[in-house]
Amino acid sequence: MSADIDAVLEVDTRVDLAGIALRNPVLAASGTFGYGSEFAPFLDLRKIGGFVAKSLTLEPRVGNPPPRIAEAASGLLNSISLENVGVEAFIHEKLPAIPEGVVVVTSAFETEIDRYAEVCRRLTGVPRIAGIEINASCPHVKSGGIEFGQDPQVLRQLVRSVRRATTLPLLVKLSPNVTSIAEMARVCEGEGADGLSLINAVQALEVDVERRRPVLANGLGGLSGPAIRPIALRMVWQAAEAVKIPICGIGGIDSAQDAVKFLLCGASAVQVGTRNYLNPSAAQEIAEGMQAWAKGRGITRLADLVGTLEMPRR
Ligand SMILES: Cc1cc2nc3c(=O)[nH]c(=O)nc-3n(C[C@H](O)[C@H](O)[C@H](O)COP(=O)(O)O)c2cc1C
């Protein structure tokens, strides 16, 4: 009898994110979770939905000089840039270290469209890789350094090219540094992206008044953490209104309730980023917390929450 009641109250946490089957909607975000196995001592990688590995380029890269990370009010400023082991070292050295049963999403990052496509080609067909997330926040060398995700025409070409290069589920991670996120979302949907991830870090500047210099050696950086959460929620809601493909919500998620907010705004899944630095077990705690939150309210399926925000209509 009591077993029956428990079964009835069990919360279905499963999610289909753009063709990637997840046991729950919580992934760890690219660049904040290394290549996955670094976090194995702190959480059970099989108890989270999965993780997105650090963005990969064709060749290994060292990134920007320090200081490239600084605290900000309710957030973090970083200019790590392109640092990564390169796509081949990921496939041959990092991937085999990840325990079986863990959902691995890879992330591609490059300075030219053909190079993005080549990274995707190399990741395609590799066992264990569940999907590719395209990091569209990289400066495009041929457009004078503007981010791929900031110009709808450049973004269109990028998504068209990477779509042709892979049969894996394809998520496009959008830059928040745009006027209309809805337009960018529609461009990706029109070119065959299976889903969207948003948002990446918000372009920002912090200043050392005594030295009269930026605090980061690079000058500008990306702001992440709770400071950007309301911006991210707004953009997820606007993107969800604009397209039918699923959305993975990212930006300042610190708790299960924060994650639920993204589902209400239309995200099918979420990613936890900066919080991993403060608490490396955060993603699992948030996944379990969402289940407990739903159970406490008699909600039997997390997916039923998606897009149920009651927004006032004018
Ligand atoms: C130190 C650091 C490195 C990051 N590196 C990447 C990266 O390699 N690729 C990427 O797509 N996003 C990267 N991001 C952005 C995060 O994945 C995420 O989109 C952003 O930080 C917002 O989420 P959060 O507020 O939960 O951190 C990085 C963020 C931080 C803080």
The ligand as a Gaussian input file, in Angstrom:
#p B3LYP/6-31G(d) Opt

LIG

0 1
 C       35.114000      30.860000     -16.071000
 C       34.060000      30.634000     -17.103000
 C       34.386000      29.985000     -18.303000
 C       33.422000      29.780000     -19.283000
 N       33.757000      29.114000     -20.435000
 C       32.790000      28.853000     -21.365000
 C       33.086000      28.079000     -22.523000
 O       34.187000      27.576000     -22.725000
 N       32.082000      27.891000     -23.425000
 C       30.822000      28.383000     -23.246000
 O       29.950000      28.163000     -24.092000
 N       30.503000      29.088000     -22.130000
 C       31.457000      29.333000     -21.204000
 N       31.125000      30.032000     -20.067000
 C       29.743000      30.544000     -19.898000
 C       28.886000      29.607000     -19.057000
 O       28.756000      28.334000     -19.654000
 C       27.473000      30.215000     -18.828000
 O       26.829000      30.381000     -20.066000
 C       27.528000      31.565000     -18.129000
 O       28.546000      31.600000     -17.150000
 C       26.187000      31.920000     -17.475000
 O       25.794000      30.959000     -16.537000
 P       26.114000      31.089000     -14.950000
 O       25.629000      32.447000     -14.541000
 O       25.368000      29.979000     -14.298000
 O       27.588000      30.968000     -14.800000
 C       32.085000      30.243000     -19.071000
 C       31.755000      30.879000     -17.870000
 C       32.713000      31.070000     -16.879000
 C       32.309000      31.740000     -15.590000

